[in-house]
Amino acid sequence: MRATRLPQSPISPVLQQKASTRGRLLFFALLGGALLFIFASLYLDLRESGAELRLGLPLLVLGGALLIALAFEFINGFHDTANAVATVIYTNALPPNVAVIWSGLCNFLGVLLSSGAVAFAIVALLPPDLMLRVSTSAGLAMIFALLLAAIAWNLGTWWLGLPVSSSHTLIGSIVGIGLAHGAMAGYLDFTHGDWQPLLTVGYALLLSPLVGFLGAAALLLALKLGLRGRNQTLFREPQGRTPPPWWIRGLLILTCSGVSFAHGSNDGQKGIGLIMLILVGTVPMAFALDRALSVAETQRLAEFADHGRQALQRTAPHPAPADPRQALLAYQQRQTAEAQPLPALAALLGEIRDELLAYDSLAKLPKERALALRNDLYLSAATIRLLDQEEQLGLAPEAWSSLQALRDGSDAMTHFIPLWVKVAVALALGLGTLVGWRRIVTTVGEGIGKAPMTYAQGASAQLMAMLTIGAADIYGLPVSTTHVLSSGVAGTMVANGSGLQWATIRNMLLAWVLTLPAAIGLAAGLYWLFTRLL
């Protein structure tokens, strides 16, 4: 499935140049320094929390899982970010080495300044009962299957030079885990369950390439209309290796920076979510809860839990089930009216309130209780989200207000990200940008259109990708830099009348169609295998 190539362009020899020995040494020095920083920060956090992690299998599992998660983001760096530098390289706005270094820096800043909403939106797609058992062998099987399936497909498509979405791959892996786990647990049922988060993410992944295609085409046509009869330099193709005029060069560099920053802010959060999942599963005493929350915030959350409990008891004055947690899990897995979630949720909120009021602050919470409290908060927040979709529950507005406040407070207590985790993902994504970018850049720059890319086409595609990915990040939606920017390039080719290389387009569409079933199958098979081995 290799993409059809145009005859060798003036930039092609530049892409074939090998890195110098000095460049390789600098790269490995940066890589070693990054790993040293990551594991030193982890050690300091563990020591400060008082968590014990003895030498042996637990330490091996934690280190291995972290390295695999960072490898996923590293691969994401050279797999997806290559799209951001393709236009500036092929228009000679920046030399290739300068372009990838600058893009890596923008990726780094994008991750550091990200909100974290996408990180936990991805994690929320995993099966709730597995999330509550993340520190067990089933949870570890989930983590390793998820990461290895995504890495395997990303590497395979990169080797073929196909721009395939890491986001698409990751979502497919999550679906595969959910389907395999449901089938093995005996509750797989497509007519029930909370599919709304997955559908929302699916819509975002499906519609964003269309937005990129139409938006980039419209921008190019608007530029042509607005500059009709005036300076037409913007609509010319690059001449040899000569840089474009300074104002065109500035526009291309600006849009490249924006795409790289937006990619780091959106895609980098997926790695953050996975690393936090690993830390909670392997060392919950240190990372299950944000122990830095103030006493006032903790007490306020206890008050919301009590208000919600009282409102639920008034609405559904039925005896609580013997095991409220199991009842709520059954409600989430099947979402049936017979589950009677209100009495079970009231009982769980009562236990949360008692746990929070028993200590002055989370810092004094016994370490062995940290994971249990996190699971209760996670389960109650997930149940409230499901109840929000129900009709005719009979809850008063003030009761809903308390439940929503409890959900937000639970998220604040469990959805925290240590700074070093952001830095770790930023380093992995940034360093990944420096290697392996040539294959994808060649496909995007030479394989999509029949004619060389003009300055206006590069700027239009990048500007639309920057706006689309930035908007998705604001709303906490994971989208694909690859799909949005590649579609934008195709849209400008159509709008310009340049024509498309249908062999490349066919291969890209085929890879896009195959990504979901391939990732689902890989993740499901690996999860089944790992559950047997562990």
C-alpha positions in Angstrom: 0.0 0.0 0.0 2.8 2.5 -0.8 1.7 5.8 -2.0 2.4 6.8 -5.7 5.2 9.4 -5.9 5.6 12.4 -8.1 8.9 12.6 -10.1 11.7 13.6 -7.7 11.2 17.2 -6.6 14.0 19.7 -5.8 13.3 19.0 -2.1 13.5 15.2 -2.3 17.4 15.0 -2.0 17.1 17.1 1.2 14.7 14.5 2.6 17.1 11.7 1.9 20.0 13.3 3.8 21.0 11.4 6.8 21.5 12.9 10.2 25.1 13.8 11.2 27.0 12.0 13.9 26.9 15.1 16.0 23.1 15.3 15.6 22.7 11.7 16.6 24.8 12.2 19.7 22.8 15.2 20.7 19.6 13.4 20.2 20.6 10.4 22.4 21.9 12.8 25.0 18.5 14.6 25.1 16.8 11.2 25.2 18.9 10.0 28.1 18.4 13.3 30.0 14.7 13.0 29.5 14.5 9.5 30.9 16.7 10.5 33.9 14.4 13.4 34.6 11.2 11.3 34.4 12.3 8.5 36.7 14.0 10.9 39.2 10.7 12.8 39.4 8.7 9.6 39.9 11.1 8.5 42.7 10.7 11.9 44.4 6.9 11.7 44.3 6.9 8.2 45.6 9.2 9.1 48.5 7.2 12.2 49.4 3.9 10.2 49.5 5.5 7.4 51.6 4.6 4.7 49.1 6.8 1.7 49.1 7.9 0.1 45.8 10.3 -2.7 46.4 12.7 -4.0 43.8 11.2 -6.8 41.8 8.2 -7.4 39.7 6.1 -4.4 40.7 9.0 -2.0 39.9 9.5 -3.9 36.6 5.8 -3.6 35.7 5.7 0.2 36.5 8.9 1.0 34.6 7.9 -1.2 31.6 4.5 0.3 31.4 5.8 3.9 31.6 8.4 3.2 28.9 5.7 1.7 26.6 3.4 4.7 27.2 6.3 7.1 26.4 7.1 5.1 23.3 3.5 5.6 22.1 3.9 9.3 22.4 7.4 9.2 20.8 5.9 7.3 17.8 3.0 9.8 17.8 5.6 12.6 17.5 7.2 11.4 14.2 4.0 9.8 12.9 1.5 12.6 13.3 3.6 15.7 13.7 5.2 15.1 10.3 2.0 16.5 8.8 2.7 19.8 10.5 6.1 20.3 9.0 5.3 18.9 5.5 4.1 22.3 4.1 6.9 24.4 5.5 9.5 21.9 4.2 7.9 21.6 0.7 7.5 25.3 0.3 11.1 26.0 1.4 9.8 28.2 4.3 12.2 26.4 6.6 15.0 23.9 6.1 13.9 20.3 7.2 16.1 20.2 10.3 15.0 23.6 11.5 11.4 22.8 10.8 11.3 19.6 12.8 13.2 21.2 15.8 10.8 24.1 15.8 7.8 21.9 15.5 9.1 19.7 18.4 9.4 22.8 20.6 5.9 23.9 19.7 4.7 20.4 20.5 6.5 20.6 23.9 4.8 23.9 24.8 1.4 22.6 23.6 1.5 19.7 26.0 2.7 21.8 28.9 -0.1 24.3 28.5 -2.9 21.8 27.8 -6.0 21.7 29.9 -6.1 17.9 30.6 -9.8 17.6 29.4 -8.9 15.3 26.5 -6.7 13.1 28.7 -9.5 12.1 31.0 -12.1 12.0 28.1 -10.0 9.2 26.6 -9.7 7.3 29.9 -13.5 7.7 30.5 -14.1 5.5 27.4 -12.6 2.4 29.1 -15.0 -0.1 30.8 -16.0 1.2 34.3 -15.5 -2.1 36.1 -12.0 -2.3 34.7 -11.3 1.2 35.8 -12.2 0.2 39.3 -9.8 -2.7 39.1 -7.0 -0.9 37.4 -4.5 -2.0 40.1 -5.3 -5.7 39.5 -4.0 -8.1 36.9 -7.0 -7.3 34.7 -6.2 -3.6 34.8 -2.6 -4.3 33.9 -3.7 -6.5 31.0 -5.9 -3.6 29.8 -3.0 -1.1 29.9 -0.5 -3.3 28.1 -2.9 -4.5 25.5 -4.1 -0.9 24.8 -0.6 0.5 24.4 0.9 -2.4 22.4 -2.0 -2.6 19.9 -1.8 1.1 19.2 2.0 1.1 18.8 1.9 -2.0 16.5 -0.6 -0.4 14.1 1.1 3.0 14.2 4.5 1.5 13.3 3.1 -0.6 10.5 1.4 2.3 8.8 4.4 4.6 9.3 6.6 2.0 7.6 4.3 2.1 4.6 4.4 5.9 4.6 0.6 6.2 5.2 -0.7 9.2 7.3 -2.9 7.3 9.8 -4.3 8.8 12.9 -2.9 7.9 16.3 -6.1 9.1 17.8 -8.1 6.8 15.5 -5.8 3.9 16.5 -6.1 4.6 20.2 -9.9 4.8 20.1 -10.0 1.5 18.2 -7.8 -0.1 20.8 -10.1 1.1 23.6 -13.2 -0.3 21.8 -11.4 -3.6 21.4 -10.6 -3.7 25.1 -14.2 -3.0 26.0 -15.7 -5.6 23.6 -13.2 -8.3 24.7 -13.8 -7.6 28.4 -17.6 -7.5 28.0 -17.6 -10.8 26.1 -15.3 -12.5 28.7 -17.4 -11.1 31.6 -20.6 -12.2 30.0 -22.4 -8.9 29.8 -21.7 -7.7 26.3 -24.9 -6.1 25.1 -25.0 -3.4 22.4 -28.5 -2.3 23.3 -27.5 -1.0 26.7 -24.6 0.8 28.3 -23.4 4.4 28.1 -22.3 4.7 24.4 -22.6 8.5 24.3 -19.0 9.3 25.1 -17.8 6.9 22.4 -20.3 8.3 19.9 -19.2 11.8 20.7 -15.5 11.0 20.1 -16.5 9.0 16.9 -18.4 12.0 15.5 -15.4 14.3 16.2 -13.0 11.9 14.4 -15.4 11.4 11.5 -16.3 15.0 11.0 -13.0 16.8 11.6 -11.4 15.6 8.2 -14.5 16.9 6.4 -14.1 20.2 8.2 -10.5 20.3 7.2 -11.2 19.5 3.5 -14.0 22.0 3.1 -12.5 24.7 5.3 -9.1 24.6 3.5 -10.7 24.7 0.1 -12.8 27.6 1.1 -9.8 29.5 2.5 -7.9 29.0 -0.7 -10.8 30.2 -2.8 -11.3 33.2 -0.5 -7.6 34.1 -0.9 -7.8 33.9 -4.7 -10.9 36.1 -4.7 -9.5 38.6 -2.3 -6.2 38.9 -4.1 -7.5 38.8 -7.7 -5.3 40.9 -10.0 -2.8 41.7 -7.3 0.4 40.0 -6.2 0.1 36.4 -7.3 3.3 35.2 -5.7 1.3 33.4 -3.0 -0.2 31.1 -5.6 3.0 30.0 -7.2 4.8 26.8 -6.5 8.3 26.9 -4.9 11.2 27.5 -7.2 14.0 25.0 -6.4 15.2 25.5 -2.9 14.7 29.3 -2.9 12.8 30.5 0.2 9.5 32.3 -0.4 9.1 36.1 0.1 9.4 37.0 3.8 5.7 37.7 4.4 4.7 34.3 2.8 7.4 32.6 4.8 6.2 34.2 8.0 2.6 33.1 7.3 3.7 29.5 6.7 5.9 29.4 9.8 3.1 30.9 11.9 0.5 28.2 10.7 3.1 25.4 11.2 3.7 26.6 14.7 0.0 26.7 15.4 -0.6 23.2 14.1 2.3 21.8 16.1 1.1 23.6 19.3 -2.4 22.4 18.8 -1.2 18.8 18.1 0.8 18.8 21.3 -2.1 20.2 23.3 -4.6 17.6 21.9 -2.6 14.5 21.1 -0.2 14.9 24.0 -3.1 14.6 26.4 -3.8 11.1 25.3 -0.4 10.0 26.6 -1.0 11.9 29.8 -4.2 10.0 30.4 -2.5 6.7 29.8 0.4 7.5 32.1 -1.9 8.6 34.9 -3.8 5.3 34.4 -0.6 3.4 34.8 0.4 5.4 38.0 -2.9 4.9 39.6 -2.9 1.2 38.8 0.7 0.5 40.0 1.2 3.0 42.9 -2.3 4.2 43.9 -1.0 5.4 47.3 0.9 8.3 45.6 -1.4 9.0 42.6 -5.0 7.9 43.3 -6.0 11.3 44.8 -4.8 14.9 44.7 -3.7 15.2 48.3 -2.9 18.8 47.7 -6.5 19.8 47.9 -7.3 22.2 50.8 -9.3 21.2 53.9 -12.1 23.6 52.8 -12.4 21.9 49.4 -12.5 18.4 51.0 -15.2 19.5 53.5 -17.2 21.2 50.7 -17.1 17.9 48.7 -18.4 16.1 51.8 -21.3 18.6 52.1 -22.2 18.0 48.4 -22.2 14.3 49.0 -24.5 14.6 52.0 -26.9 17.0 50.2 -27.0 14.6 47.2 -27.6 11.6 49.6 -30.6 13.3 51.3 -32.1 14.3 48.0 -31.8 10.8 46.5 -33.4 9.3 49.6 -36.3 11.7 49.4 -36.8 10.9 45.7 -36.4 7.1 46.0 -37.1 6.0 49.7 -36.2 2.4 49.0 -33.8 0.2 51.0 -30.3 0.3 49.7 -28.9 -2.9 48.1 -26.6 -5.0 50.1 -23.7 -4.1 47.7 -24.3 -0.6 46.3 -21.1 -0.6 44.3 -22.1 -3.8 42.4 -25.6 -2.4 41.8 -24.2 0.8 40.3 -21.8 -1.3 38.1 -24.7 -3.4 36.9 -26.6 -0.2 36.1 -23.7 1.2 34.1 -23.1 -2.1 32.2 -26.8 -2.6 31.2 -28.4 0.8 32.0 -31.7 -0.9 32.9 -34.5 0.6 34.9 -34.5 -2.5 37.1 -31.1 -1.6 38.5 -32.6 1.0 40.9 -29.5 3.2 40.9 -30.8 6.0 43.2 -30.9 4.0 46.5 -27.5 2.5 45.6 -26.0 5.9 44.8 -27.4 7.4 48.0 -25.7 4.7 50.1 -22.4 5.2 48.3 -22.6 9.0 48.8 -23.1 8.4 52.5 -20.0 6.3 52.7 -18.0 9.0 50.7 -19.2 11.7 53.1 -18.2 9.6 56.2 -14.8 8.9 54.6 -14.1 12.6 53.8 -15.3 13.9 57.3 -13.2 11.3 59.1 -10.0 13.2 58.3 -9.0 16.8 58.4 -7.5 16.6 55.0 -6.6 14.1 52.3 -3.0 14.3 53.4 -4.1 12.4 56.6 -6.1 9.8 54.7 -4.5 6.3 55.3 -2.6 5.3 52.2 -4.4 2.0 52.0 -7.8 3.9 51.7 -6.7 6.2 48.8 -7.5 3.8 46.0 -10.9 2.8 47.6 -12.0 6.4 47.9 -10.9 7.2 44.4 -12.9 4.3 43.1 -16.0 5.4 45.0 -15.6 9.0 43.7 -15.1 7.7 40.1 -18.1 5.4 40.3 -20.4 8.1 41.8 -19.3 10.6 39.1 -19.8 8.1 36.3 -23.3 7.2 37.6 -24.3 10.9 37.9 -23.3 11.4 34.2 -25.6 8.5 33.3 -28.5 9.7 35.4 -28.2 13.1 33.7 -29.4 11.3 30.5 -32.4 9.8 32.2 -35.9 11.3 32.1 -38.5 11.6 34.8 -36.3 10.8 37.7 -38.2 13.3 39.8 -35.1 15.0 41.3 -35.6 18.6 42.4 -33.3 21.3 40.7 -31.4 21.8 43.9 -30.8 18.1 44.2 -29.3 18.1 40.7 -27.2 21.1 41.6 -25.7 19.2 44.5 -25.1 16.1 42.4 -23.4 18.1 39.6 -21.2 19.9 42.1 -20.3 16.5 43.6 -19.4 15.2 40.2 -17.2 18.3 39.5 -15.5 18.0 42.9 -14.9 14.3 42.3 -13.3 15.0 39.0 -11.1 17.7 40.6 -9.9 15.2 43.2 -9.2 12.4 40.8 -8.3 14.2 37.6 -5.0 15.7 38.6 -1.8 15.7 36.6 1.6 16.1 38.2 3.8 18.6 36.3 6.5 16.0 35.6 4.0 13.8 33.8 3.2 16.7 31.4 6.9 17.4 30.9 7.6 13.6 30.3 4.9 13.4 27.6 6.1 16.8 26.1 9.7 15.5 25.9 8.6 12.2 24.3 6.4 14.0 21.7 9.0 16.6 21.0 11.9 14.2 20.6 9.7 11.9 18.4 9.3 14.8 16.0 13.0 14.9 15.4 13.1 11.4 13.9 11.2 9.3 11.3 9.3 12.2 9.8 10.6 11.8 6.2 8.2 9.0 5.2 5.0 10.9 6.2 6.3 14.2 4.9 7.0 12.7 1.5 3.5 11.3 1.2 1.8 14.6 2.3 4.0 16.8 0.2 4.3 14.7 -3.0 1.7 12.0 -2.9 -1.7 13.8 -2.5 -1.8 16.2 -5.4 -0.8 15.9 -9.0 0.9 19.3 -9.0 3.4 20.8 -6.6 2.0 22.5 -3.5 1.8 26.3 -3.7 2.4 28.7 -0.8 -1.3 29.5 -0.6 -2.2 25.8 -0.4 0.2 25.1 2.4 -0.9 28.1 4.4 -4.7 27.3 3.9 -4.3 23.7 4.9 -2.3 24.5 8.0 -4.5 27.4 9.1 -7.6 25.2 8.9 -5.9 22.4 10.8 -4.7 24.8 13.5 -8.2 26.2 14.0 -10.0 22.8 13.9 -7.6 21.1 16.4 -7.6 24.1 18.7 -11.4 24.1 18.8 -11.5 20.4 19.5 -9.0 20.9 22.4 -11.2 23.6 24.0 -14.2 21.2 24.0 -12.1 18.2 25.2 -12.5 16.2 22.0 -9.7 14.0 20.6 -9.2 14.6 16.9 -6.5 13.6 14.4 -3.9 16.0 13.2 -3.1 13.6 10.4 -6.7 13.4 9.1 -7.4 17.1 9.4 -4.2 18.3 7.7 -4.1 15.6 5.0 -7.7 16.4 4.2 -6.9 20.1 4.1 -4.1 19.5 1.6 -6.5 17.4 -0.6 -9.1 20.2 -0.3 -6.7 22.8 -1.6 -5.7 20.6 -4.5 -9.3 20.2 -5.5 -10.1 23.9 -5.1 -6.9 24.8 -7.1 -7.9 22.4 -9.9 -4.6 20.6 -9.4 -6.1 17.2 -9.2 -5.5 14.3 -6.8 -3.3 11.3 -7.0 -6.1 8.7 -6.5 -3.7 5.9 -5.8 -2.5 7.7 -2.7 -6.0 8.9 -1.7 -7.3 5.3 -2.1 -4.5 3.9 0.1 -5.1 6.6 2.7 -8.8 5.9 2.8 -8.2 2.2 2.9 -5.8 2.7 5.9 -8.4 5.0 7.5 -11.1 2.3 7.1 -8.9 -0.5 8.3 -7.5 1.3 11.3 -10.6 0.8 13.5 -11.1 -2.9 12.9 -7.4 -3.6 13.0 -6.9 -1.8 16.3 -10.0 -3.4 17.7 -8.8 -6.9 16.8 -5.3 -6.3 18.0 -6.3 -4.9 21.3 -9.0 -7.5 21.9 -6.6 -10.4 21.1 -3.8 -9.0 23.3 -6.2 -8.3 26.2 -7.5 -11.9 26.1 -3.8 -13.2 25.9 -2.6 -11.0 28.8 -5.5 -11.9 31.1 -4.6 -15.5 30.6 -0.9 -14.9 31.2 -1.4 -12.6 34.2 
